[in-house]
Amino acid sequence: MSDLEGAIGRFLKGDATAFQEVVDATSARLVRLSARMLGNVADAEDVVQEAYVKAYRSLLDGQFDRRAKVETWLYRIVVNATIDARRKRTRRVPAIEVEEETAGPAQEVASTQEARLALTELADWLGELPPDQQAALVLKEVEGRESVEIAEILGCSEGAVEQRLVRARATLRQRRNES
Amino acid sequence: MKDQDENIDARLERLARATEVVRPRPDFGARVARALEAEQRGGLLLELGRPARRILPALALAAAFSLVWAVESDQAFDDALSAYADETVELEW
């Protein structure tokens, strides 16, 4: 049993602090995933915070049957919430974040600036794909997840994942030829 | 087509590397903890509200009976009062 499964087990037995262990262990990966789809960290943090509250509620209501791995389950909640957010939102201007981060060491600021530009580029480039194709492509090629796990996260078959990847690539190629 | 695929792969790989350093801001854990506390308080209020909601139909029925009883009592009192005013009260011996 992994640390995450153990923490969830303890939470379900009444240890209220165990859920925070899950948050501490997974928040970096989940915010990064959401930011890679939305294009900025602030929106990703909002989405992941809501996802944790939803997961917490599901655990208390007994809706998580523990058949899936905890991490896969959290990824699923975050991907769905990110797709919903992508449909709803209007883009945020990250001016305040830039000011805050310029206080750090020069190299760190440079890598953060580069990361921010890369997030924007990634979200703009893949944001024109249908959400399910964008999610499949980010999980496979950017996050490096296996197709079987992506299928579990997206709630579809492995074949459907492969099909989404093929279609996503075809759409990107077509856009490239058009531009 | 293969070249184009490689271009897509290369671009994805570059963007994956560049975004590897992305992290939530330092106060994010505390922010989630506050949201979970708020959720816990909301859940507690909901739990307390649940028994009250269960007896709500019985309370509504009791209120309806009380209203009927009050109207009937009021009517009986009015009848008694008007009978007294008309001096038609029959004295019981």
Interface residues (C-beta under 8 A of the other chain):
Chain A: A16 F19 Q20 V23 D24 S27 A28 V31 R32 A35 R36 V41 A44 E45 V48 Q49 Y52 V53 Y56 R57 L60 S111 T112 E114 A115 L117 A118 L119 E121 L122 W125 L137 E141 V142 E143 G144 R169 L172 R173 R176
Chain B: M1 Q4 D5 N7 I8 D9 R11 L12 E13 R14 L15 A16 A18 T19 E20 V21 V22 R23 P24 R25 F28 G29 R31 V32 A33 A35 L36 E39 Q40 G43
